[in-house]
Amino acid sequence: MKKTLLLGIMMVLPLALSLSQFKQKCIELAFSGSVSSWTTSSTFSGQGNSESRAIVIVSSTIGYFVADGVSIEGEVGVVAMEKQNPSQYVLAGLSYTYSISELNIAPFFHAGYGVSNSVQLPTLGGLPVRTMNDMNVKVLNVGGGMKFLVSSGAALRLELNYRSHSWSENINYSYYPYSMPSNVDYKYSNVGLLIGFSILI
């Protein structure tokens, strides 16, 4: 009888611990990243030109659960492209996590908004389309995926992420003897796969 009771406790304990995750007042620290490459090629008058660049994204997120499954998040990250200066971004948003404790998985969805100081947009010549020092690029971030619970306090993360960058600037086109100021709006978006892990407190 004692052995059966002990076995039952050992089977129920991991489930009870997993049920405590993603609850109100819980804190989640997440770290994610991705590595990809950008390649372009062209042919002009029989002459070919091609170039490849590696792109690395690293981010860290802290989330505080204001209700079961619902958290407010803050995220900081770095986007680095080979042969270019890295850019930084800061985001704030909301996340929802639904824990399926019997399977030790938790689907999640989150959305955020923030700013960045540049956008990594290479051209064929290897020069960035836009680089700046001010945090004046608006960033919309939406993602969803799965958290795979490996213990009561840790999970592996797999996320499909969409990110949109937009900014405006005034450009003064000069054609002697005329000068024509113009406001130009830009928008750039990309989809990527992020892999990481979470620590639950």
C-alpha positions as CSV (number, residue, x, y, z in Angstrom):
1,M,0.0,0.0,0.0
2,K,2.8,2.4,0.9
3,K,4.6,1.6,-2.3
4,T,1.5,2.3,-4.3
5,L,0.9,5.6,-2.5
6,L,4.6,6.6,-3.0
7,L,4.4,5.7,-6.7
8,G,1.2,7.7,-7.1
9,I,2.8,10.8,-5.4
10,M,5.8,10.5,-7.7
11,M,3.5,10.4,-10.8
12,V,1.3,13.3,-9.6
13,L,4.1,15.6,-8.4
14,P,5.5,16.5,-11.9
15,L,2.0,17.2,-13.0
16,A,1.3,19.4,-10.0
17,L,4.6,21.3,-10.7
18,S,3.8,21.8,-14.3
19,L,0.3,23.1,-13.4
20,S,1.9,25.9,-11.3
21,Q,3.6,27.2,-14.4
22,F,2.3,30.2,-16.4
23,K,0.1,31.2,-13.4
24,Q,-0.5,34.7,-12.0
25,K,2.5,36.3,-10.5
26,C,4.9,33.9,-12.2
27,I,7.9,35.4,-14.0
28,E,9.3,34.0,-17.3
29,L,12.8,34.8,-18.5
30,A,13.2,33.9,-22.2
31,F,16.2,33.8,-24.5
32,S,15.9,33.3,-28.2
33,G,18.0,33.5,-31.3
34,S,18.2,32.6,-35.0
35,V,20.9,32.4,-37.6
36,S,20.2,32.8,-41.3
37,S,21.8,34.1,-44.5
38,W,21.0,36.6,-47.2
39,T,22.0,35.9,-50.7
40,T,21.6,38.0,-53.9
41,S,22.9,37.6,-57.4
42,S,22.6,39.5,-60.7
43,T,23.9,39.4,-64.2
44,F,24.6,42.5,-66.3
45,S,26.1,42.5,-69.8
46,G,27.2,38.9,-69.3
47,Q,29.0,39.6,-66.0
48,G,27.7,37.9,-62.9
49,N,27.8,39.2,-59.3
50,S,26.6,37.5,-56.2
51,E,27.0,38.0,-52.4
52,S,26.0,36.2,-49.2
53,R,25.8,37.6,-45.7
54,A,25.1,35.8,-42.4
55,I,22.4,37.4,-40.2
56,V,22.2,36.7,-36.4
57,I,19.3,37.7,-34.1
58,V,19.6,37.4,-30.3
59,S,16.9,38.5,-27.9
60,S,16.0,38.3,-24.2
61,T,12.5,38.7,-22.8
62,I,11.1,39.1,-19.3
63,G,7.4,38.4,-18.8
64,Y,5.2,38.9,-15.7
65,F,2.0,37.0,-15.6
66,V,-0.8,39.4,-14.6
67,A,-3.3,36.5,-14.9
68,D,-3.2,32.8,-15.6
69,G,-1.6,32.4,-19.0
70,V,-1.5,36.2,-19.6
71,S,1.7,38.1,-19.3
72,I,3.1,41.6,-20.0
73,E,6.5,41.5,-21.7
74,G,9.6,43.6,-22.2
75,E,12.2,42.5,-24.9
76,V,15.6,43.7,-25.9
77,G,17.6,42.4,-28.8
78,V,20.4,42.7,-31.3
79,V,20.3,42.1,-35.0
80,A,23.8,41.6,-36.6
81,M,24.6,41.2,-40.3
82,E,28.0,40.3,-41.5
83,K,30.2,43.3,-42.4
84,Q,27.7,45.8,-41.0
85,N,27.2,47.4,-37.6
86,P,24.6,45.6,-35.4
87,S,21.3,47.2,-34.6
88,Q,19.4,47.2,-31.3
89,Y,15.7,47.1,-30.5
90,V,13.4,47.5,-27.5
91,L,9.8,46.1,-27.4
92,A,6.9,45.9,-25.0
93,G,3.9,43.7,-25.5
94,L,1.4,41.0,-24.3
95,S,1.6,37.3,-24.4
96,Y,-0.8,34.4,-23.9
97,T,0.4,30.9,-23.0
98,Y,-2.0,27.8,-22.8
99,S,-0.5,25.0,-20.8
100,I,-1.3,21.4,-21.8
101,S,0.2,19.8,-18.7
102,E,-0.5,16.2,-19.6
103,L,1.6,16.6,-22.7
104,N,4.2,19.0,-21.2
105,I,3.7,21.5,-24.0
106,A,2.3,25.0,-24.0
107,P,1.3,26.8,-27.2
108,F,1.8,30.6,-27.0
109,F,1.1,33.8,-28.9
110,H,2.5,37.3,-28.3
111,A,2.5,40.7,-29.9
112,G,4.6,43.8,-29.2
113,Y,5.5,47.2,-30.4
114,G,8.7,49.2,-30.0
115,V,11.6,51.0,-31.6
116,S,15.0,50.2,-33.2
117,N,18.0,52.3,-34.2
118,S,18.4,50.8,-37.7
119,V,17.3,48.2,-40.2
120,Q,19.5,45.6,-41.7
121,L,18.7,45.9,-45.4
122,P,21.6,45.0,-47.6
123,T,21.9,45.9,-51.3
124,L,23.8,44.2,-54.0
125,G,26.7,46.5,-53.5
126,G,26.9,45.5,-49.8
127,L,25.8,48.8,-48.4
128,P,22.9,49.1,-46.0
129,V,19.8,50.8,-47.3
130,R,19.4,52.6,-44.0
131,T,21.6,53.0,-40.9
132,M,21.0,55.5,-38.1
133,N,21.8,56.3,-34.5
134,D,18.4,57.4,-33.2
135,M,15.8,55.0,-32.0
136,N,13.3,56.2,-34.6
137,V,12.4,53.0,-36.5
138,K,9.0,51.7,-35.4
139,V,8.9,47.9,-34.9
140,L,5.7,45.7,-34.8
141,N,6.4,42.2,-33.6
142,V,4.0,39.2,-33.7
143,G,4.9,35.6,-33.0
144,G,3.5,32.3,-32.0
145,G,4.8,28.8,-31.3
146,M,5.3,26.1,-28.7
147,K,7.0,25.8,-25.3
148,F,8.2,22.3,-24.6
149,L,8.4,21.8,-20.8
150,V,11.6,20.0,-19.8
151,S,11.1,20.6,-16.0
152,S,9.0,22.6,-13.6
153,G,11.2,25.6,-14.2
154,A,12.4,25.4,-17.8
155,A,11.1,25.1,-21.3
156,L,12.5,25.0,-24.8
157,R,10.9,27.5,-27.2
158,L,10.2,27.3,-30.9
159,E,8.6,30.4,-32.5
160,L,7.5,31.6,-35.9
161,N,8.0,35.3,-35.8
162,Y,6.9,38.2,-38.0
163,R,8.5,41.6,-37.7
164,S,7.7,44.9,-39.5
165,H,9.9,48.0,-39.5
166,S,8.7,51.4,-40.6
167,W,10.2,54.9,-40.6
168,S,9.9,58.2,-42.3
169,E,12.5,60.8,-43.2
170,N,12.7,64.1,-45.0
171,I,14.9,64.2,-48.1
172,N,15.9,67.3,-50.0
173,Y,16.3,66.6,-53.7
174,S,18.3,69.3,-55.3
175,Y,18.3,69.8,-59.1
176,Y,19.9,73.1,-60.0
177,P,18.3,75.6,-59.8
178,Y,15.5,73.8,-58.0
179,S,15.2,72.3,-54.6
180,M,12.4,69.8,-53.9
181,P,11.9,68.7,-50.2
182,S,10.1,65.4,-49.8
183,N,8.9,63.2,-47.0
184,V,9.6,59.5,-47.7
185,D,7.9,56.6,-45.8
186,Y,9.6,53.2,-45.7
187,K,8.4,49.8,-44.6
188,Y,10.2,46.5,-44.4
189,S,9.0,43.2,-42.9
190,N,10.4,39.7,-42.5
191,V,9.4,36.2,-41.1
192,G,11.8,34.1,-39.2
193,L,12.1,31.0,-37.0
194,L,13.4,31.6,-33.5
195,I,14.8,28.9,-31.2
196,G,15.4,29.4,-27.5
197,F,14.6,28.5,-23.9
198,S,12.6,29.9,-20.9
199,I,13.3,29.9,-17.2
200,L,10.2,30.1,-15.0
201,I,10.3,31.7,-11.6
